[in-house]
Amino acid sequence: MPETVAEQTLHPYYDDVADEQWLHAGLKWTESRPPEITYSIRPPEGADTVLAARVIRHFRIFSLAELYGPNAVREMSNIRGILKCLNAGTRHKYLLLAENSVLIDKDAGGQNHWKRALFQTLARDSRYLEGGFDQF
């Protein structure tokens, strides 16, 4: 049971963290295993410390990294065929468009949707764009 406000999870009606990006994804490349997508919370600069603690706790308590990771791998597998048909520059544009479509569609998730963080990360990863996508 939380003893302080900072130890509480987010309330879906009263806590709004949609205006800034908190959720970030990372792509880890290793030689001995397939690439791995990871998720983490990075509070925006100047974020309220209590709210930041609550967002981090919410992320941890509900095991969101463990939920988002497999979803991301499935999504990467789903778009692999599309990416094979494109060159690296067009892949980059495709991923930026996909990210933007999630960002502008509040029903699709907005700023902190796992897909937005995924597409954002993939669009910045040259190894992924140059053919690493084929490993998913």
C-alpha positions in Angstrom: 0.0 0.0 0.0 1.4 3.4 -1.0 2.3 5.6 2.0 2.9 8.8 0.0 1.6 10.4 -3.1 4.8 9.7 -4.9 4.3 5.9 -4.3 0.9 5.8 -6.0 0.4 4.7 -9.6 -1.2 7.0 -12.1 -5.0 7.6 -12.1 -6.5 7.3 -15.5 -8.9 10.3 -15.1 -6.9 12.7 -13.0 -3.3 12.3 -14.1 -2.5 13.6 -17.6 0.9 12.8 -18.9 -0.1 13.1 -22.6 1.5 16.5 -23.3 5.1 15.3 -23.2 7.0 12.2 -24.1 7.8 9.9 -21.1 8.0 6.6 -22.8 11.2 5.7 -24.8 12.3 2.6 -26.6 15.8 1.3 -27.3 17.2 -1.2 -29.7 20.1 -3.4 -28.4 22.2 -5.3 -30.9 24.3 -8.2 -29.7 26.3 -10.7 -31.7 25.2 -13.8 -29.7 21.5 -13.2 -29.6 18.8 -11.6 -31.8 18.3 -7.8 -31.4 16.2 -6.8 -28.4 13.8 -3.9 -28.1 13.5 -2.3 -24.6 11.3 0.3 -23.0 11.9 2.8 -20.3 10.6 5.9 -18.7 12.5 9.1 -19.0 10.8 12.1 -17.4 10.8 15.2 -19.6 13.2 18.0 -18.5 11.5 20.0 -15.8 8.9 17.4 -14.9 7.4 17.5 -11.5 9.4 15.1 -9.3 6.3 13.5 -7.6 4.6 12.9 -11.0 7.9 11.5 -12.4 8.1 9.1 -9.4 4.5 8.1 -10.0 5.0 7.5 -13.7 8.1 5.4 -13.1 6.2 3.4 -10.4 3.2 2.9 -12.7 5.5 1.6 -15.4 7.2 -0.8 -13.0 4.1 -2.0 -11.1 2.2 -2.9 -14.2 5.3 -4.4 -15.9 4.8 -2.3 -19.0 8.3 -3.0 -20.4 7.5 -6.7 -20.3 4.2 -6.1 -22.0 5.4 -3.7 -24.7 8.5 -5.7 -25.7 6.7 -8.7 -27.2 4.2 -6.4 -28.8 7.0 -4.5 -30.4 8.7 -7.6 -31.8 5.3 -8.7 -33.3 5.0 -5.2 -34.9 8.5 -5.4 -36.2 7.7 -8.7 -37.8 4.5 -7.3 -39.3 6.3 -4.5 -41.0 9.3 -6.5 -42.2 7.7 -7.3 -45.6 7.0 -3.6 -46.2 10.5 -2.6 -45.3 12.0 -5.2 -47.7 10.3 -3.4 -50.6 11.9 -0.1 -49.7 15.4 1.4 -49.7 17.0 2.7 -46.5 15.9 6.3 -47.1 12.3 5.3 -47.8 12.3 3.0 -44.8 13.3 6.0 -42.7 10.4 8.0 -44.1 7.9 5.2 -43.7 8.9 4.8 -40.0 8.6 8.5 -39.4 5.1 8.5 -41.0 4.1 5.6 -38.9 5.3 7.3 -35.7 3.5 10.5 -36.7 0.3 8.6 -37.4 0.3 7.2 -33.8 1.3 10.6 -32.4 -1.6 12.6 -34.0 -4.3 10.0 -33.4 -5.3 10.3 -29.8 -7.4 7.1 -30.1 -4.2 5.3 -31.3 -2.2 6.4 -28.3 -0.5 9.7 -28.8 2.8 10.8 -27.3 3.4 7.8 -25.0 2.1 4.9 -27.0 4.5 1.9 -27.3 4.3 2.0 -31.1 5.3 5.6 -31.3 8.4 5.0 -29.2 9.1 1.9 -31.3 8.8 3.7 -34.7 10.8 6.6 -33.3 13.7 4.3 -32.3 13.7 2.3 -35.5 13.8 5.4 -37.7 17.0 6.5 -35.9 18.8 3.2 -36.1 21.0 3.0 -39.2 21.7 -0.7 -38.7 18.0 -1.5 -38.6 17.3 0.6 -41.7 20.2 -1.0 -43.6 18.8 -4.5 -43.3 18.7 -5.3 -39.6 14.9 -5.3 -39.8 15.3 -8.7 -41.4 16.3 -10.2 -38.1 12.9 -9.8 -36.6 
